[in-house]
Amino acid sequence: MAACDVIVIGLGAMGAAAADHLARRGARVLGIERFGIAHGRGSSHGRSRAIRLAYFEDPAYVPLLRRAYENWRDLERRSGESLLSITGTLEIGRPDGAVVAGSLASCRQHQLMHEMLDRASIRRRCPVFELPEDYVALWQPDGGYLRPEAAVAASIGLAAEAGAQLHFGEQVRSIEPDAGAVTVVTDEARYEAGQVIVAAGPWLADLVPEIAPHLRPTRQVLGWFWPRDMAAFGPGRLPVFIVDDGADGAHYGFPAFEGSAVKVARHGHLDEPVGPDNARRPVRPEDVAVLRRFLAARLPLLDGEPVQTATCTYSRLPEDFFLIDRAPSDPRILVASPCSGHGFKFASVIGEILADLAMAGATPLPVAPFSWAAMARRASADAGGD
Ligand SMILES: Cc1cc2nc3c(=O)[nH]c(=O)nc-3n(C[C@H](O)[C@H](O)[C@H](O)COP(=O)(O)OP(=O)(O)OC[C@H]3O[C@@H](n4cnc5c(N)ncnc54)[C@H](O)[C@@H]3O)c2cc1C
């Protein structure tokens, strides 16, 4: 018999949540993480992650988001940590742009609370934005932000309390399935389990080579800017926001909280492909210029040199969808993708889904859009196939 039921490889957002859900259901869990708790080398750092219920990316995500909100609140109750702050979300752009039109479609399909604002109403509510005349906004009262490092640490703490064995500073080198068990080989030991969950973020293709043709890690840059008028940029005044400028890209930002400055980034940044180990190369003047161009045009009170910058990795799959499924090569290997730059808000529900799949063989949550077959169809559509 294998020494444990499930080995979770990678204890970032997805792996930590999976370890928590598995351990509290009584599974014998071993979690293996190459670096430390809530470290800054993967995709789950940077003090804030946006969460919202109406989803311009695709309404198919909304049922999972409802569950994700419940699970974040449950994680707060169990850990005693404050992880989720509601500020509302302001999604700004042209009425027919991807963000505003997509969110509105999502609101209509799922009867979500929202309000449409014209330019004058945006100005009354949030006077810091400079916007073209034809811009509107969709206001989502449920939007807000998560504290990613605290959330990962909370899941890890609860998993350990529930009996999971968690190894940090240990790197998995390979996964070797055979008839009896799945063996995970690290730089220190070999471990056997009935199933393995691979939640290795940008490094996923090192351990699951089948994903390599589809996974595209890209370098992202975040900047923190000190406003000229702080009173207008705190959580009571500035909500989490996205400004969709069409071909000029979408930028997003967070209010200043807990003494930090205002964080701003361009979704996708320069879409620069990187190896997972070199995404952290230093921030260059052209990276800062991307952010300042946006600030000069839309948020002039923030325009200036950043007080801090950071890099992070988006690991994109076809059409920026997720993958949560068993590996085609062996059904005992479950794969949680790093979710194309928008997955953090879902980690609390993806952990539950992975635990369902590993322990019950299926999940009642709607995951068909995130199957391997669905990803392959999207890849073929991207390539111009049928
Ligand atoms: C700049 C930026 C902004 C974002 N903004 C948002 C947002 O506002 N809202 C949102 O919902 N999402 C957002 N995302 C996306 C979200 O953060 C990611 O989807 C999520 O963090 C991915 O989590 P993960 O657990 O898959 O990856 P990670 O957190 O990178 O975890 C993977 C872990 O696996 C470990 N690992 C890898 N290989 C091995 C190995 N061989 N052995 C042992 N351990 C290994 C790594 O060390 C790492 O800890 C953003 C991402 C970025 C980069």
The ligand as an SDF file (V2000), in Angstrom:
LIG
                    3D

 53 58  0  0  0  0  0  0  0  0999 V2000
    1.0680   39.8930  -11.8130 C   0  0  0  0  0  0  0  0  0  0  0  0
   -0.0500   38.9520  -11.5730 C   0  0  0  0  0  0  0  0  0  0  0  0
   -1.2880   39.4420  -11.2370 C   0  0  0  0  0  0  0  0  0  0  0  0
   -2.3580   38.5700  -11.0330 C   0  0  0  0  0  0  0  0  0  0  0  0
   -3.5530   39.0880  -10.6580 N   0  0  0  0  0  0  0  0  0  0  0  0
   -4.5780   38.2730  -10.3770 C   0  0  0  0  0  0  0  0  0  0  0  0
   -5.7670   38.7940   -9.8480 C   0  0  0  0  0  0  0  0  0  0  0  0
   -5.8930   39.9980   -9.6310 O   0  0  0  0  0  0  0  0  0  0  0  0
   -6.7740   37.9270   -9.5710 N   0  0  0  0  0  0  0  0  0  0  0  0
   -6.6480   36.5830   -9.7740 C   0  0  0  0  0  0  0  0  0  0  0  0
   -7.6150   35.8580   -9.5160 O   0  0  0  0  0  0  0  0  0  0  0  0
   -5.4930   36.0490  -10.2500 N   0  0  0  0  0  0  0  0  0  0  0  0
   -4.4690   36.8610  -10.5450 C   0  0  0  0  0  0  0  0  0  0  0  0
   -3.2770   36.3480  -10.9900 N   0  0  0  0  0  0  0  0  0  0  0  0
   -3.1600   34.9060  -11.2560 C   0  0  0  0  0  0  0  0  0  0  0  0
   -2.9230   34.0900   -9.9950 C   0  0  0  0  0  0  0  0  0  0  0  0
   -2.0610   34.7620   -9.1190 O   0  0  0  0  0  0  0  0  0  0  0  0
   -2.4140   32.7070  -10.3910 C   0  0  0  0  0  0  0  0  0  0  0  0
   -3.4120   32.0940  -11.1940 O   0  0  0  0  0  0  0  0  0  0  0  0
   -2.1470   31.8270   -9.1790 C   0  0  0  0  0  0  0  0  0  0  0  0
   -1.3790   32.5020   -8.2270 O   0  0  0  0  0  0  0  0  0  0  0  0
   -1.4200   30.5560   -9.6120 C   0  0  0  0  0  0  0  0  0  0  0  0
   -1.1950   29.7660   -8.4590 O   0  0  0  0  0  0  0  0  0  0  0  0
   -0.4290   28.3750   -8.5510 P   0  0  0  0  0  0  0  0  0  0  0  0
   -0.5690   27.7170   -7.2430 O   0  0  0  0  0  0  0  0  0  0  0  0
   -0.8900   27.6430   -9.7680 O   0  0  0  0  0  0  0  0  0  0  0  0
    1.0840   28.7880   -8.8620 O   0  0  0  0  0  0  0  0  0  0  0  0
    2.2450   29.2380   -7.8380 P   0  0  0  0  0  0  0  0  0  0  0  0
    1.7210   30.1140   -6.7900 O   0  0  0  0  0  0  0  0  0  0  0  0
    3.3890   29.6890   -8.6620 O   0  0  0  0  0  0  0  0  0  0  0  0
    2.6170   27.8810   -7.1110 O   0  0  0  0  0  0  0  0  0  0  0  0
    3.3160   26.8340   -7.7290 C   0  0  0  0  0  0  0  0  0  0  0  0
    4.2400   26.2700   -6.6780 C   0  0  0  0  0  0  0  0  0  0  0  0
    4.8290   25.0790   -7.1450 O   0  0  0  0  0  0  0  0  0  0  0  0
    6.1500   25.0310   -6.6370 C   0  0  0  0  0  0  0  0  0  0  0  0
    6.9190   24.1150   -7.4700 N   0  0  0  0  0  0  0  0  0  0  0  0
    7.1350   24.2250   -8.8050 C   0  0  0  0  0  0  0  0  0  0  0  0
    7.8660   23.2010   -9.2450 N   0  0  0  0  0  0  0  0  0  0  0  0
    8.1310   22.4270   -8.1640 C   0  0  0  0  0  0  0  0  0  0  0  0
    8.8740   21.2250   -7.9910 C   0  0  0  0  0  0  0  0  0  0  0  0
    9.4850   20.6270   -9.0220 N   0  0  0  0  0  0  0  0  0  0  0  0
    8.9600   20.7050   -6.7410 N   0  0  0  0  0  0  0  0  0  0  0  0
    8.3280   21.3070   -5.6890 C   0  0  0  0  0  0  0  0  0  0  0  0
    7.6240   22.4630   -5.8100 N   0  0  0  0  0  0  0  0  0  0  0  0
    7.5370   23.0000   -7.0260 C   0  0  0  0  0  0  0  0  0  0  0  0
    6.6140   26.4790   -6.7690 C   0  0  0  0  0  0  0  0  0  0  0  0
    7.7400   26.7570   -5.9670 O   0  0  0  0  0  0  0  0  0  0  0  0
    5.3630   27.2300   -6.3460 C   0  0  0  0  0  0  0  0  0  0  0  0
    5.3570   27.5190   -4.9670 O   0  0  0  0  0  0  0  0  0  0  0  0
   -2.1790   37.1780  -11.1940 C   0  0  0  0  0  0  0  0  0  0  0  0
   -0.9200   36.6770  -11.5190 C   0  0  0  0  0  0  0  0  0  0  0  0
    0.1430   37.5470  -11.6950 C   0  0  0  0  0  0  0  0  0  0  0  0
    1.4950   36.9830  -12.0120 C   0  0  0  0  0  0  0  0  0  0  0  0
  1  2  1  0
  2  3  1  0
  2 52  2  0
  3  4  2  0
  4  5  1  0
  4 50  1  0
  5  6  2  0
  6  7  1  0
  6 13  1  0
  7  8  2  0
  7  9  1  0
  9 10  1  0
 10 11  2  0
 10 12  1  0
 12 13  2  0
 13 14  1  0
 14 15  1  0
 14 50  1  0
 15 16  1  0
 16 17  1  0
 16 18  1  0
 18 19  1  0
 18 20  1  0
 20 21  1  0
 20 22  1  0
 22 23  1  0
 23 24  1  0
 24 25  2  0
 24 26  1  0
 24 27  1  0
 27 28  1  0
 28 29  2  0
 28 30  1  0
 28 31  1  0
 31 32  1  0
 32 33  1  0
 33 34  1  0
 33 48  1  0
 34 35  1  0
 35 36  1  0
 35 46  1  0
 36 37  1  0
 36 45  1  0
 37 38  2  0
 38 39  1  0
 39 40  1  0
 39 45  2  0
 40 41  1  0
 40 42  2  0
 42 43  1  0
 43 44  2  0
 44 45  1  0
 46 47  1  0
 46 48  1  0
 48 49  1  0
 50 51  2  0
 51 52  1  0
 52 53  1  0
M  END
$$$$
